[in-house]
Amino acid sequence: MISLRVMKDTFKISRETEGDGCWMFEFERTGRDSGDPRQLRLSWEDYDMWVRGGSVEPAAVARAIIRYLESTGELDGLPGRIDSSHPRRIASDADRRITALIEPVAPGT
């Protein structure tokens, strides 16, 4: 099995806002196939499931979800607005794999 931690991100999160029961992340693909900006909605419930006790910034969880979707090839076929619950609808091991991809975000990134 290939380790997903060695993947170079092919996206950049450009904005984070807090909404009603969620965080919204605007992100863009980088490189020649960049396309339009997209949004990821990370619900507080999903965040709490993946991160116990709020010990990791929400952006780290958002980054892990996007990495996961890229690794499965699902990202390209999804609409411009994605919900954090989508991965578990396509794969039974999605929650475990997303948890493994969560890395703390360094200050200033």
C-alpha positions as semicolon CSV with decimal commas, in nm:
position;residue;x (nm);y (nm);z (nm)
1;M;0,000;0,000;0,000
2;I;0,126;0,349;-0,086
3;S;0,165;0,596;0,200
4;L;-0,047;0,902;0,137
5;R;0,171;1,116;0,366
6;V;0,437;1,144;0,097
7;M;0,194;1,305;-0,148
8;K;0,262;1,667;-0,230
9;D;-0,056;1,869;-0,197
10;T;-0,204;1,969;-0,529
11;F;-0,437;2,221;-0,368
12;K;-0,422;2,528;-0,147
13;I;-0,677;2,627;0,115
14;S;-0,728;2,997;0,061
15;R;-0,997;3,083;0,314
16;E;-1,156;2,947;0,631
17;T;-1,481;3,081;0,775
18;E;-1,704;2,961;1,053
19;G;-2,069;2,898;0,970
20;D;-2,374;2,756;1,140
21;G;-2,247;2,430;1,291
22;C;-1,952;2,407;1,055
23;W;-1,639;2,554;0,907
24;M;-1,624;2,640;0,538
25;F;-1,295;2,609;0,351
26;E;-1,237;2,754;0,008
27;F;-0,963;2,575;-0,179
28;E;-0,814;2,567;-0,524
29;R;-0,625;2,307;-0,715
30;T;-0,272;2,409;-0,805
31;G;-0,087;2,339;-1,126
32;R;-0,211;2,320;-1,481
33;D;-0,549;2,159;-1,396
34;S;-0,641;2,415;-1,133
35;G;-1,000;2,496;-1,234
36;D;-1,242;2,703;-1,028
37;P;-1,220;2,748;-0,650
38;R;-1,418;2,491;-0,452
39;Q;-1,565;2,473;-0,103
40;L;-1,549;2,207;0,165
41;R;-1,802;2,214;0,449
42;L;-1,661;2,054;0,766
43;S;-1,936;1,994;1,020
44;W;-1,859;2,022;1,389
45;E;-1,986;1,664;1,431
46;D;-1,743;1,523;1,175
47;Y;-1,458;1,726;1,323
48;D;-1,534;1,587;1,671
49;M;-1,541;1,233;1,534
50;W;-1,199;1,266;1,369
51;V;-1,034;1,481;1,639
52;R;-1,107;1,412;2,003
53;G;-1,092;1,712;2,233
54;G;-1,030;1,976;1,965
55;S;-0,654;1,923;1,972
56;V;-0,600;1,991;1,600
57;E;-0,694;2,293;1,394
58;P;-0,996;2,243;1,164
59;A;-0,777;2,329;0,861
60;A;-0,571;2,014;0,926
61;V;-0,887;1,805;0,909
62;A;-1,002;1,982;0,592
63;R;-0,663;1,918;0,433
64;A;-0,688;1,546;0,523
65;I;-1,036;1,519;0,368
66;I;-0,920;1,681;0,044
67;R;-0,610;1,458;0,035
68;Y;-0,829;1,154;0,085
69;L;-1,066;1,255;-0,196
70;E;-0,769;1,313;-0,427
71;S;-0,622;0,973;-0,342
72;T;-0,945;0,798;-0,439
73;G;-0,990;0,994;-0,761
74;E;-1,324;1,126;-0,634
75;L;-1,230;1,494;-0,610
76;D;-1,244;1,567;-0,983
77;G;-1,597;1,432;-1,019
78;L;-1,749;1,618;-0,725
79;P;-1,945;1,945;-0,742
80;G;-1,790;2,276;-0,638
81;R;-1,929;2,242;-0,286
82;I;-1,836;1,927;-0,092
83;D;-1,958;1,810;0,249
84;S;-1,725;1,639;0,497
85;S;-1,963;1,343;0,522
86;H;-1,917;1,253;0,154
87;P;-1,613;1,023;0,195
88;R;-1,792;0,780;0,426
89;R;-2,067;0,744;0,167
90;I;-1,816;0,615;-0,090
91;A;-1,593;0,396;0,129
92;S;-1,641;0,215;0,458
93;D;-1,280;0,280;0,564
94;A;-1,286;0,653;0,482
95;D;-1,303;0,770;0,845
96;R;-1,001;0,559;0,942
97;R;-0,801;0,677;0,641
98;I;-0,887;1,044;0,696
99;T;-0,785;1,018;1,062
100;A;-0,448;0,877;0,951
101;L;-0,397;1,175;0,715
102;I;-0,457;1,446;0,976
103;E;-0,139;1,640;1,047
104;P;-0,129;1,953;1,262
105;V;-0,107;2,277;1,068
106;A;0,203;2,484;1,131
107;P;0,132;2,843;1,239
108;G;0,113;3,080;0,945
109;T;0,016;2,820;0,680
